[in-house]
Amino acid sequence: MAPITEVEGRRVALSNLDKVLYPATGLTKGELLHYYATTAEVLLPHLRDRPVSFLRYPDGPDGEVFFTKNVPPGTPDWVTTAEVPRSEGPARMVLVQDLPSLMWAANLVTEFHTHQWTAADPAEADRLVLDLDPGPPATVVHCCEVALWLRERLAADGVESYAKTSGAKGLHLLAGVRGASPERVSEYAKALAVEAERALPRLVVHRMTRSLRPGKVFVDWSQNAARKTTAAPYTVRARPAPTVSTPVTWEEVAGCGRAEQLAFRAEDVGPRVRDHGDLLAPLFERRRAAVLP
């Protein structure tokens, strides 16, 4: 029987704490849960009020990896859920609103992925995201070059952007927006990707076609679509090592000369948060959210 832990007055079953999830580093499930417990202060604001998709890997990243979008069987009745629109009809998804819900969800062993809108208003996007994905031999170093160009281009439209590592190979650029549907944000993001390809033709591609991507950075604008989700800030990824989607400063982006400089693992995040706080906190300031041109 799984041990029961009380978290802020809720009883949460936490199982297989000694199980090694990441053989390459020896990270156990208990250590993964400890990471989420100690990072909750900066992680939860990025999850709260957003329907969450779980990319689960209960036997580690080398085992079965699968998405769970609907409320999983056995979800405690105190976990908040919300009805969300889908093309095939409404569905019910989890909202990770507090520490007990986070620890329950983390016990499933999952990456956290969120939409660019909140459950209260799925018709209005409040985030713009550009996923910069390098095609080998390109690396995150090339993503940084593209990110700096996009930052300046967004600023020209009055859009303030922020960067985080994807926790995989590339970078994510995020911005707060208001007054636009997901369709409008997708349209704007695609236009930016096309413009970036024209400005940096030897470095950027805006189409997903695999044959076009070797040695270039794919600027994925499509994650702004209402149905799409993106890895949340501070989520641990189902990769060979416990890498984390980590907010970074623009100074770090500009100074990146080696991919290793922007490769952060779970053990790196706590010290960074103590030094910087949440570098993405401005995304929650409504006054900074941009109205797209």
PyMOL commands that set and color helices and strands:
alter all, ss='L'
color gray80, all
select helices_A, chain A and resi 29-47+99-106+140-156+182-199+210-212+222-224+250-254+259-262+266-276+281-284+286-288
alter helices_A, ss='H'
color red, helices_A
select strands_A, chain A and resi 4-7+10-13+20-22+27-28+51-56+66-68+81-84+91-95+110-114+125-134+161-165+171-180+204-205+217-220+230-231+247-248
alter strands_A, ss='S'
color yellow, strands_A
deselect
rebuild
show_as cartoon
